[in-house]
Amino acid sequence: MTSLVERVRARLADGGGEIGPAAVAAAVRAETGGVASDLDVLAALRTLRQEFTGAGPLDALLRDPRTTDVLVTAPDAVWIDQGAGPRRTTVTFADEAAVRRLAQRLALVAGRRLDDASPYVDGWLAEAGVRLHAVLPPVSAGGTSISLRVLRPAHHDLSALRRSGTLDAPGESLLRAIVAARLATLVAGGTGAGKTTLLNALLGATDPGDRLVTVEDAEELRPRHPHVVRLVARPPNIEGAGGVPLRELVRQALRMRPDRLVVGEVRGAEVCDLLAAMNTGHEGGACTVHANSVREIPARMRALAGLGGMGPAALDGQLAAAVQVVLQMRRRPDAGRVLDEVGVLRRDDGDLRVEAAWTRDGGPGPGHPLLTTLLRERGVTPPC
């Protein structure tokens, strides 16, 4: 049967074109010619369909609605994250070559190149709704590494997040007041903490009359809202041409009459344009940013702004004027992904910091009076 699989694999590779279930079945029939047993044919067809269609052995994991990430670190080391952190699965590949073939095929589906000359790829599998990252050896010293992030359409509004335990009742009420008051918001947290899920829910709670313009590296934001324009950055092609960076899209979004400008995640110089936009009358804007706590936000934003040529003092002034609220998401071992803290930005004597206005465990904090004032100034009654 191994010989049959190799012959069919070679036929498919030589034939070129799109490899789907029908093409795999036709190649198996052509190579057997009625000589192989039915069991051999069925076994070969099963093996090859896994290899050449979908995500191969990873398909079942990706189809599970609980899955957020599938990670391959070795042929016998496939991990899955379903909200409680990565855990090892029983899924395996035949060998390192099989992992490499899958990575290269997924890269082709994403319209990217993955080989010894281009040993890593970051792409988007639009049909599956999956973000792909893969690295080949020797850059990945332990063998081909594949990381798949499942980006599902937003099915969670704020009420659903409360029912799931991500929000408690006071947290939900506070978020609804922040949205109604059009306070500009940063959603912070680590990888997989639920930042995008929360931002989707917040956008779904905005006034249906608002025009939302979202700008992202990968199309993750799909809020339940009647008026959304989504802009997605494009990497350069193999020749290094045709790229559309996030920073340029932020500039373009300003010309599209947004009521709320939203950046999926700030990772670099685009933070300068985003803050400039929020300081020109675009209230209620939002973005996500990687940070392990609200107190890290000023330093994190200074580092990103430095990539765009903005100094720390200028960044502090822009940030203090543009953003009012920071929401900290955290993944807890006992509760999963939760809204852990709501902070407010305060600038005293040139010192920019984030004060806790509310925490999940302790309720109102030292920044609560300032948040209450901000809500009342916008005509919104504080919930507590």
KOLLO-956457 format. One record per residue (C-alpha): residue in one letter; x, y, z. Coordinates in pm, 1 decimal, padded with zeros to 6 digits. Example, Ala and Ser with C-alpha at 12.3 -4.5 7.8 and 13.67 -1.06 7.14 Angstrom:
BEGIN
@res: A, east: 01230.0, north: -00450.0, up: 00780.0
@res: S, east: 01367.0, north: -00106.0, up: 00714.0
***
This chain:
BEGIN
@res: M, east: 00000.0, north: 00000.0, up: 00000.0
@res: T, east: 00295.0, north: 00233.0, up: 00069.5
@res: S, east: 00410.3, north: 00189.9, up: -00289.4
@res: L, east: 00062.2, north: 00275.1, up: -00418.3
@res: V, east: 00048.7, north: 00591.1, up: -00207.4
@res: E, east: 00387.6, north: 00701.7, up: -00338.7
@res: R, east: 00284.9, north: 00640.9, up: -00699.8
@res: V, east: -00039.4, north: 00834.2, up: -00659.1
@res: R, east: 00144.1, north: 01115.0, up: -00482.2
@res: A, east: 00389.7, north: 01140.5, up: -00772.8
@res: R, east: 00105.4, north: 01140.0, up: -01028.3
@res: L, east: -00075.1, north: 01422.3, up: -00850.2
@res: A, east: 00245.7, north: 01624.4, up: -00820.0
@res: D, east: 00325.0, north: 01579.0, up: -01190.3
@res: G, east: -00028.0, north: 01660.4, up: -01300.3
@res: G, east: -00040.8, north: 02005.9, up: -01141.3
@res: G, east: -00368.8, north: 02189.9, up: -01108.9
@res: E, east: -00606.1, north: 02192.1, up: -00815.0
@res: I, east: -00596.1, north: 01878.8, up: -00599.2
@res: G, east: -00938.6, north: 01792.6, up: -00464.6
@res: P, east: -01117.1, north: 01472.7, up: -00360.0
@res: A, east: -01215.3, north: 01390.0, up: -00719.7
@res: A, east: -00857.3, north: 01431.3, up: -00844.5
@res: V, east: -00724.5, north: 01208.4, up: -00565.0
@res: A, east: -00981.6, north: 00935.9, up: -00638.4
@res: A, east: -00905.7, north: 00949.1, up: -01012.6
@res: A, east: -00532.4, north: 00915.9, up: -00946.8
@res: V, east: -00587.9, north: 00615.0, up: -00721.5
@res: R, east: -00799.9, north: 00444.0, up: -00989.4
@res: A, east: -00541.5, north: 00518.1, up: -01257.8
@res: E, east: -00253.0, north: 00378.8, up: -01053.9
@res: T, east: -00428.6, north: 00061.9, up: -00938.2
@res: G, east: -00564.4, north: -00041.5, up: -01276.3
@res: G, east: -00779.4, north: -00302.2, up: -01107.5
@res: V, east: -00477.2, north: -00488.2, up: -00964.6
@res: A, east: -00484.4, north: -00377.8, up: -00600.7
@res: S, east: -00736.7, north: -00513.0, up: -00355.2
@res: D, east: -01039.1, north: -00309.7, up: -00252.2
@res: L, east: -00897.8, north: -00273.3, up: 00099.2
@res: D, east: -00568.8, north: -00137.2, up: -00036.7
@res: V, east: -00751.4, north: 00108.0, up: -00260.9
@res: L, east: -00971.9, north: 00232.7, up: 00024.8
@res: A, east: -00673.2, north: 00266.6, up: 00259.2
@res: A, east: -00472.2, north: 00456.7, up: -00003.6
@res: L, east: -00767.6, north: 00683.0, up: -00081.7
@res: R, east: -00816.3, north: 00762.8, up: 00287.9
@res: T, east: -00447.5, north: 00842.1, up: 00336.5
@res: L, east: -00420.5, north: 01058.5, up: 00026.9
@res: R, east: -00742.7, north: 01248.1, up: 00079.8
@res: Q, east: -00616.2, north: 01342.3, up: 00425.1
@res: E, east: -00288.1, north: 01458.5, up: 00277.7
@res: F, east: -00413.6, north: 01647.9, up: -00027.1
@res: T, east: -00749.3, north: 01791.6, up: 00076.1
@res: G, east: -00844.5, north: 02027.4, up: 00358.1
@res: A, east: -00595.3, north: 02043.4, up: 00641.1
@res: G, east: -00517.7, north: 01672.9, up: 00629.8
@res: P, east: -00505.7, north: 01502.6, up: 00970.8
@res: L, east: -00581.7, north: 01838.1, up: 01134.2
@res: D, east: -00923.9, north: 01873.6, up: 00970.3
@res: A, east: -01123.5, north: 01717.4, up: 01253.1
@res: L, east: -00951.8, north: 01938.0, up: 01510.0
@res: L, east: -01022.8, north: 02254.5, up: 01310.1
@res: R, east: -01388.8, north: 02162.1, up: 01261.9
@res: D, east: -01447.9, north: 02137.1, up: 01636.2
@res: P, east: -01634.9, north: 02461.0, up: 01727.4
@res: R, east: -01437.9, north: 02487.2, up: 02053.2
@res: T, east: -01099.2, north: 02501.9, up: 01879.4
@res: T, east: -00909.1, north: 02830.5, up: 01868.1
@res: D, east: -00559.1, north: 02705.8, up: 01778.5
@res: V, east: -00396.6, north: 02394.5, up: 01632.9
@res: L, east: -00018.7, north: 02372.4, up: 01670.5
@res: V, east: 00218.0, north: 02117.6, up: 01514.7
@res: T, east: 00569.4, north: 02099.0, up: 01658.1
@res: A, east: 00668.1, north: 01749.5, up: 01539.2
@res: P, east: 00509.5, north: 01458.6, up: 01347.3
@res: D, east: 00398.1, north: 01306.8, up: 01677.0
@res: A, east: 00331.2, north: 01633.9, up: 01862.1
@res: V, east: 00004.4, north: 01802.4, up: 01761.7
@res: W, east: -00148.0, north: 02040.5, up: 02015.0
@res: I, east: -00492.7, north: 02198.8, up: 02040.3
@res: D, east: -00622.0, north: 02497.3, up: 02235.2
@res: Q, east: -00992.1, north: 02506.3, up: 02316.4
@res: G, east: -00980.9, north: 02789.4, up: 02566.0
@res: A, east: -00790.4, north: 02632.0, up: 02854.3
@res: G, east: -00441.9, north: 02638.0, up: 02705.3
@res: P, east: -00264.9, north: 02397.4, up: 02467.8
@res: R, east: -00304.4, north: 02024.1, up: 02526.6
@res: R, east: -00151.1, north: 01740.3, up: 02330.6
@res: T, east: -00374.3, north: 01534.1, up: 02101.4
@res: T, east: -00348.5, north: 01179.7, up: 01965.6
@res: V, east: -00319.9, north: 01306.2, up: 01605.6
@res: T, east: 00010.1, north: 01216.6, up: 01437.4
@res: F, east: 00177.6, north: 01244.0, up: 01097.8
@res: A, east: 00364.1, north: 00963.8, up: 00925.4
@res: D, east: 00693.3, north: 01152.6, up: 00931.6
@res: E, east: 00855.5, north: 01496.7, up: 00904.6
@res: A, east: 00810.6, north: 01493.9, up: 00526.6
@res: A, east: 00432.9, north: 01466.6, up: 00570.0
@res: V, east: 00426.6, north: 01773.2, up: 00798.7
@res: R, east: 00636.9, north: 01966.9, up: 00548.3
@res: R, east: 00407.7, north: 01869.7, up: 00258.3
@res: L, east: 00100.9, north: 01986.4, up: 00449.0
@res: A, east: 00265.6, north: 02317.5, up: 00538.6
@res: Q, east: 00366.0, north: 02379.1, up: 00177.3
@res: R, east: 00022.9, north: 02289.0, up: 00043.1
@res: L, east: -00154.0, north: 02518.4, up: 00289.9
@res: A, east: 00086.7, north: 02795.3, up: 00192.3
@res: L, east: -00009.6, north: 02747.9, up: -00174.2
@res: V, east: -00379.4, north: 02767.8, up: -00080.8
@res: A, east: -00300.6, north: 03097.0, up: 00093.1
@res: G, east: -00126.2, north: 03220.0, up: -00222.9
@res: R, east: 00213.2, north: 03219.6, up: -00057.2
@res: R, east: 00545.2, north: 03042.4, up: -00112.1
@res: L, east: 00711.2, north: 02808.9, up: 00137.8
@res: D, east: 01041.1, north: 02644.0, up: 00047.3
@res: D, east: 01409.9, north: 02652.8, up: 00133.5
@res: A, east: 01441.5, north: 03000.8, up: -00020.0
@res: S, east: 01137.1, north: 03130.5, up: 00172.7
@res: P, east: 01136.6, north: 02917.2, up: 00488.7
@res: Y, east: 00848.5, north: 03084.6, up: 00670.9
@res: V, east: 00500.6, north: 03201.3, up: 00574.8
@res: D, east: 00215.4, north: 03400.9, up: 00724.8
@res: G, east: -00107.4, north: 03356.4, up: 00530.6
@res: W, east: -00485.1, north: 03347.2, up: 00536.3
@res: L, east: -00694.0, north: 03042.5, up: 00441.8
@res: A, east: -01009.6, north: 03231.3, up: 00353.8
@res: E, east: -01238.4, north: 02935.0, up: 00286.9
@res: A, east: -01154.7, north: 02771.7, up: 00619.4
@res: G, east: -01136.4, north: 03096.7, up: 00817.4
@res: V, east: -00790.6, north: 03004.1, up: 00943.8
@res: R, east: -00474.0, north: 03208.2, up: 00983.1
@res: L, east: -00163.6, north: 03010.7, up: 00888.7
@res: H, east: 00192.5, north: 03043.5, up: 01007.7
@res: A, east: 00455.7, north: 02785.1, up: 00919.5
@res: V, east: 00834.6, north: 02759.9, up: 00946.3
@res: L, east: 01062.3, north: 02505.2, up: 00778.7
@res: P, east: 01392.0, north: 02363.8, up: 00908.2
@res: P, east: 01665.2, north: 02459.0, up: 00965.6
@res: V, east: 01504.5, north: 02787.5, up: 01075.6
@res: S, east: 01269.5, north: 02575.2, up: 01284.6
@res: A, east: 01536.6, north: 02360.6, up: 01444.0
@res: G, east: 01307.9, north: 02080.8, up: 01563.1
@res: G, east: 01133.4, north: 02028.4, up: 01229.6
@res: T, east: 00849.3, north: 02191.8, up: 01038.6
@res: S, east: 00630.2, north: 02402.4, up: 01267.8
@res: I, east: 00266.7, north: 02481.9, up: 01179.7
@res: S, east: 00043.6, north: 02723.2, up: 01372.1
@res: L, east: -00323.7, north: 02753.2, up: 01275.7
@res: R, east: -00546.9, north: 03015.4, up: 01440.4
@res: V, east: -00919.1, north: 02956.7, up: 01384.1
@res: L, east: -01098.9, north: 03286.2, up: 01327.1
@res: R, east: -01466.5, north: 03218.6, up: 01369.2
@res: P, east: -01748.3, north: 03463.6, up: 01289.4
@res: A, east: -01860.4, north: 03660.8, up: 01592.8
@res: H, east: -02144.6, north: 03478.0, up: 01764.8
@res: H, east: -02096.5, north: 03637.4, up: 02105.3
@res: D, east: -02260.9, north: 03959.2, up: 02211.1
@res: L, east: -02208.1, north: 04105.3, up: 02556.1
@res: S, east: -02500.2, north: 03906.7, up: 02697.3
@res: A, east: -02355.5, north: 03582.0, up: 02560.8
@res: L, east: -02015.6, north: 03664.1, up: 02710.7
@res: R, east: -02184.9, north: 03713.0, up: 03046.2
@res: R, east: -02358.8, north: 03376.3, up: 03018.8
@res: S, east: -02029.2, north: 03208.5, up: 02931.1
@res: G, east: -01854.1, north: 03360.5, up: 03233.7
@res: T, east: -01624.3, north: 03596.1, up: 03041.5
@res: L, east: -01811.4, north: 03888.2, up: 03198.8
@res: D, east: -01991.5, north: 03912.5, up: 03529.5
@res: A, east: -02299.3, north: 04133.1, up: 03573.8
@res: P, east: -02113.8, north: 04448.2, up: 03690.9
@res: G, east: -01859.6, north: 04405.6, up: 03411.6
@res: E, east: -02128.2, north: 04381.8, up: 03144.9
@res: S, east: -02310.1, north: 04689.6, up: 03276.3
@res: L, east: -01985.7, north: 04886.8, up: 03282.6
@res: L, east: -01898.9, north: 04790.0, up: 02923.7
@res: R, east: -02242.6, north: 04890.1, up: 02797.6
@res: A, east: -02201.2, north: 05230.0, up: 02962.3
@res: I, east: -01854.2, north: 05274.5, up: 02807.7
@res: V, east: -01990.4, north: 05194.7, up: 02459.6
@res: A, east: -02287.7, north: 05427.2, up: 02503.6
@res: A, east: -02057.0, north: 05709.4, up: 02617.1
@res: R, east: -01836.3, north: 05660.9, up: 02307.9
@res: L, east: -01521.3, north: 05636.7, up: 02517.9
@res: A, east: -01215.2, north: 05537.8, up: 02313.6
@res: T, east: -01096.2, north: 05197.5, up: 02427.6
@res: L, east: -00787.8, north: 04977.2, up: 02422.0
@res: V, east: -00849.5, north: 04605.4, up: 02472.3
@res: A, east: -00532.2, north: 04453.8, up: 02618.8
@res: G, east: -00422.2, north: 04102.3, up: 02702.8
@res: G, east: -00188.9, north: 03820.1, up: 02614.3
@res: T, east: -00211.6, north: 03582.5, up: 02318.9
@res: G, east: -00537.4, north: 03388.9, up: 02325.8
@res: A, east: -00682.9, north: 03592.5, up: 02612.3
@res: G, east: -00999.8, north: 03680.4, up: 02418.6
@res: K, east: -00919.3, north: 04036.3, up: 02308.7
@res: T, east: -01077.0, north: 04002.9, up: 01963.8
@res: T, east: -01384.1, north: 03823.1, up: 02099.6
@res: L, east: -01448.5, north: 04107.4, up: 02342.7
@res: L, east: -01386.4, north: 04375.5, up: 02079.2
@res: N, east: -01633.8, north: 04203.1, up: 01843.9
@res: A, east: -01896.1, north: 04207.2, up: 02118.2
@res: L, east: -01830.9, north: 04573.9, up: 02198.4
@res: L, east: -01870.4, north: 04672.6, up: 01832.9
@res: G, east: -02191.7, north: 04474.6, up: 01811.8
@res: A, east: -02327.3, north: 04683.6, up: 02100.3
@res: T, east: -02265.4, north: 05018.9, up: 01927.1
@res: D, east: -02543.7, north: 05234.9, up: 01787.4
@res: P, east: -02680.7, north: 05072.1, up: 01466.5
@res: G, east: -02661.0, north: 05416.2, up: 01305.4
@res: D, east: -02282.7, north: 05432.2, up: 01346.0
@res: R, east: -02056.2, north: 05360.8, up: 01050.2
@res: L, east: -01773.6, north: 05129.7, up: 01162.1
@res: V, east: -01448.9, north: 05105.4, up: 00964.3
@res: T, east: -01217.9, north: 04825.7, up: 01076.7
@res: V, east: -00851.7, north: 04788.7, up: 00980.3
@res: E, east: -00672.0, north: 04456.3, up: 01034.6
@res: D, east: -00379.6, north: 04237.0, up: 00940.6
@res: A, east: -00612.6, north: 03936.6, up: 00919.5
@res: E, east: -00990.1, north: 03954.1, up: 00894.2
@res: E, east: -01084.6, north: 03862.7, up: 01250.7
@res: L, east: -01342.2, north: 04131.0, up: 01331.8
@res: R, east: -01691.3, north: 04046.5, up: 01208.1
@res: P, east: -01924.6, north: 04229.5, up: 01445.3
@res: R, east: -02300.2, north: 04187.0, up: 01429.3
@res: H, east: -02365.5, north: 04538.9, up: 01308.5
@res: P, east: -02554.4, north: 04670.4, up: 01004.2
@res: H, east: -02287.0, north: 04913.3, up: 00880.7
@res: V, east: -01930.8, north: 04782.1, up: 00879.4
@res: V, east: -01652.0, north: 04845.1, up: 00627.1
@res: R, east: -01360.5, north: 04601.4, up: 00666.9
@res: L, east: -01010.8, north: 04682.7, up: 00538.6
@res: V, east: -00746.7, north: 04408.4, up: 00545.6
@res: A, east: -00372.4, north: 04461.8, up: 00497.6
@res: R, east: -00193.3, north: 04270.8, up: 00223.0
@res: P, east: 00164.4, north: 04142.4, up: 00244.4
@res: P, east: 00400.6, north: 04195.5, up: -00050.3
@res: N, east: 00430.8, north: 03919.2, up: -00307.5
@res: I, east: 00740.5, north: 03707.2, up: -00369.4
@res: E, east: 00899.9, north: 03994.1, up: -00561.9
@res: G, east: 00838.1, north: 04228.5, up: -00270.3
@res: A, east: 00571.4, north: 04432.1, up: -00450.6
@res: G, east: 00199.6, north: 04487.3, up: -00403.3
@res: G, east: 00196.4, north: 04510.1, up: -00024.2
@res: V, east: -00061.2, north: 04729.3, up: 00151.0
@res: P, east: 00054.3, north: 04795.0, up: 00510.7
@res: L, east: -00172.0, north: 04852.2, up: 00806.7
@res: R, east: -00051.7, north: 05210.1, up: 00848.6
@res: E, east: -00164.5, north: 05303.9, up: 00496.9
@res: L, east: -00505.6, north: 05148.0, up: 00557.7
@res: V, east: -00550.1, north: 05357.1, up: 00872.1
@res: R, east: -00488.9, north: 05666.8, up: 00660.6
@res: Q, east: -00736.1, north: 05547.8, up: 00398.0
@res: A, east: -00997.6, north: 05470.9, up: 00663.1
@res: L, east: -00994.9, north: 05835.4, up: 00772.6
@res: R, east: -01124.9, north: 05932.0, up: 00426.8
@res: M, east: -01417.9, north: 05690.5, up: 00453.1
@res: R, east: -01622.9, north: 05893.1, up: 00704.1
@res: P, east: -01598.2, north: 05654.1, up: 00998.5
@res: D, east: -01808.4, north: 05718.6, up: 01307.0
@res: R, east: -01586.3, north: 05469.3, up: 01486.4
@res: L, east: -01240.6, north: 05373.9, up: 01361.7
@res: V, east: -01122.8, north: 05033.4, up: 01481.9
@res: V, east: -00781.3, north: 04871.7, up: 01442.9
@res: G, east: -00781.0, north: 04497.9, up: 01507.8
@res: E, east: -00438.8, north: 04505.3, up: 01669.2
@res: V, east: -00169.7, north: 04771.2, up: 01685.1
@res: R, east: 00175.3, north: 04619.5, up: 01641.3
@res: G, east: 00385.6, north: 04902.3, up: 01506.0
@res: A, east: 00397.8, north: 05249.3, up: 01354.4
@res: E, east: 00025.0, north: 05251.7, up: 01271.9
@res: V, east: -00037.5, north: 05349.5, up: 01635.4
@res: C, east: 00072.1, north: 05703.4, up: 01544.1
@res: D, east: -00196.8, north: 05736.4, up: 01276.1
@res: L, east: -00459.8, north: 05573.0, up: 01495.2
@res: L, east: -00400.3, north: 05815.6, up: 01782.6
@res: A, east: -00396.4, north: 06108.8, up: 01543.1
@res: A, east: -00734.0, north: 05994.9, up: 01410.2
@res: M, east: -00880.6, north: 05957.1, up: 01757.4
@res: N, east: -00768.7, north: 06313.2, up: 01831.9
@res: T, east: -00953.3, north: 06457.9, up: 01531.4
@res: G, east: -01312.1, north: 06400.5, up: 01638.1
@res: H, east: -01339.7, north: 06024.3, up: 01578.5
@res: E, east: -01485.7, north: 05929.1, up: 01914.8
@res: G, east: -01547.4, north: 05575.8, up: 02030.3
@res: G, east: -01252.2, north: 05424.6, up: 01843.9
@res: A, east: -01095.2, north: 05102.2, up: 01960.6
@res: C, east: -00806.4, north: 04863.4, up: 01910.8
@res: T, east: -00637.1, north: 04567.1, up: 02073.8
@res: V, east: -00280.6, north: 04552.7, up: 02198.0
@res: H, east: -00063.5, north: 04282.8, up: 02353.1
@res: A, east: 00005.0, north: 04363.6, up: 02718.8
@res: N, east: 00009.4, north: 04148.9, up: 03030.8
@res: S, east: -00142.3, north: 04418.8, up: 03252.7
@res: V, east: -00299.0, north: 04762.5, up: 03221.9
@res: R, east: 00004.3, north: 04917.4, up: 03389.0
@res: E, east: 00221.2, north: 04805.8, up: 03097.4
@res: I, east: 00013.2, north: 04999.0, up: 02843.2
@res: P, east: 00204.8, north: 05332.2, up: 02845.2
@res: A, east: 00543.0, north: 05161.3, up: 02799.6
@res: R, east: 00405.4, north: 04927.9, up: 02533.7
@res: M, east: 00250.6, north: 05212.6, up: 02336.4
@res: R, east: 00568.9, north: 05422.4, up: 02362.9
@res: A, east: 00768.2, north: 05136.6, up: 02214.4
@res: L, east: 00524.7, north: 05098.4, up: 01923.0
@res: A, east: 00508.0, north: 05473.5, up: 01859.0
@res: G, east: 00887.5, north: 05485.2, up: 01849.5
@res: L, east: 00869.7, north: 05268.2, up: 01535.0
@res: G, east: 00676.6, north: 05552.2, up: 01371.2
@res: G, east: 00917.2, north: 05821.8, up: 01483.3
@res: M, east: 00704.3, north: 05955.0, up: 01768.2
@res: G, east: 00889.0, north: 06032.0, up: 02091.0
@res: P, east: 00769.5, north: 05926.9, up: 02438.7
@res: A, east: 00649.9, north: 06274.8, up: 02538.0
@res: A, east: 00448.7, north: 06316.6, up: 02217.8
@res: L, east: 00300.7, north: 05968.1, up: 02253.8
@res: D, east: 00194.9, north: 06034.1, up: 02613.3
@res: G, east: 00017.5, north: 06352.5, up: 02508.6
@res: Q, east: -00158.4, north: 06187.9, up: 02215.7
@res: L, east: -00254.8, north: 05878.5, up: 02412.6
@res: A, east: -00390.0, north: 06073.1, up: 02710.0
@res: A, east: -00601.9, north: 06290.3, up: 02479.9
@res: A, east: -00723.1, north: 06009.0, up: 02254.2
@res: V, east: -00793.9, north: 05710.6, up: 02481.1
@res: Q, east: -00997.5, north: 05702.0, up: 02798.3
@res: V, east: -01042.1, north: 05334.5, up: 02888.8
@res: V, east: -00830.1, north: 05018.6, up: 02893.5
@res: L, east: -00992.9, north: 04674.6, up: 02920.4
@res: Q, east: -00764.9, north: 04393.8, up: 03039.3
@res: M, east: -00849.6, north: 04040.2, up: 02930.6
@res: R, east: -00685.8, north: 03748.3, up: 03106.2
@res: R, east: -00694.7, north: 03372.0, up: 03080.0
@res: R, east: -00742.5, north: 03223.0, up: 03426.7
@res: P, east: -00690.7, north: 02853.0, up: 03504.7
@res: D, east: -01013.2, north: 02844.2, up: 03708.0
@res: A, east: -01239.7, north: 03054.0, up: 03484.8
@res: G, east: -01096.4, north: 03061.8, up: 03131.9
@res: R, east: -01097.4, north: 03392.2, up: 02942.9
@res: V, east: -01236.3, north: 03676.7, up: 03152.2
@res: L, east: -01253.6, north: 04056.0, up: 03166.4
@res: D, east: -01016.9, north: 04102.5, up: 03457.7
@res: E, east: -00986.2, north: 04480.8, up: 03490.8
@res: V, east: -01112.5, north: 04812.7, up: 03358.6
@res: G, east: -00858.3, north: 05094.6, up: 03377.0
@res: V, east: -00864.1, north: 05467.2, up: 03302.2
@res: L, east: -00576.4, north: 05671.0, up: 03165.8
@res: R, east: -00461.6, north: 05953.5, up: 03392.0
@res: R, east: -00185.4, north: 06209.5, up: 03334.7
@res: D, east: -00052.8, north: 06398.4, up: 03636.9
@res: D, east: 00252.5, north: 06625.6, up: 03622.6
@res: G, east: 00354.9, north: 06472.3, up: 03292.7
@res: D, east: 00334.0, north: 06115.7, up: 03427.5
@res: L, east: 00100.1, north: 05892.0, up: 03223.6
@res: R, east: -00040.4, north: 05588.7, up: 03400.5
@res: V, east: -00340.5, north: 05358.8, up: 03403.2
@res: E, east: -00547.7, north: 05340.1, up: 03721.2
@res: A, east: -00779.2, north: 05051.3, up: 03800.1
@res: A, east: -01140.2, north: 05171.4, up: 03789.1
@res: W, east: -01287.4, north: 04824.3, up: 03840.3
@res: T, east: -01153.5, north: 04472.9, up: 03888.4
@res: R, east: -01333.7, north: 04142.0, up: 03864.5
@res: D, east: -01226.2, north: 04038.4, up: 04214.1
@res: G, east: -01237.5, north: 04370.4, up: 04396.9
@res: G, east: -01502.4, north: 04584.0, up: 04226.2
@res: P, east: -01448.5, north: 04965.5, up: 04207.9
@res: G, east: -01087.2, north: 05081.9, up: 04232.3
@res: P, east: -00901.6, north: 05412.3, up: 04271.0
@res: G, east: -00979.4, north: 05517.0, up: 03913.4
@res: H, east: -01355.8, north: 05466.7, up: 03955.3
@res: P, east: -01435.9, north: 05835.8, up: 04031.3
@res: L, east: -01260.5, north: 05941.9, up: 03708.8
@res: L, east: -01451.1, north: 05683.2, up: 03503.5
@res: T, east: -01775.4, north: 05797.5, up: 03663.3
@res: T, east: -01694.4, north: 06157.0, up: 03566.9
@res: L, east: -01614.6, north: 06057.7, up: 03206.9
@res: L, east: -01945.9, north: 05873.9, up: 03173.7
@res: R, east: -02149.5, north: 06159.6, up: 03320.4
@res: E, east: -01977.2, north: 06414.3, up: 03095.5
@res: R, east: -02103.8, north: 06208.7, up: 02799.2
@res: G, east: -02458.8, north: 06196.3, up: 02937.9
@res: V, east: -02442.5, north: 05832.4, up: 03052.6
@res: T, east: -02547.7, north: 05729.9, up: 03403.3
@res: P, east: -02275.3, north: 05520.7, up: 03569.3
@res: P, east: -02402.3, north: 05168.6, up: 03643.7
@res: C, east: -02245.4, north: 05159.4, up: 03989.0
***
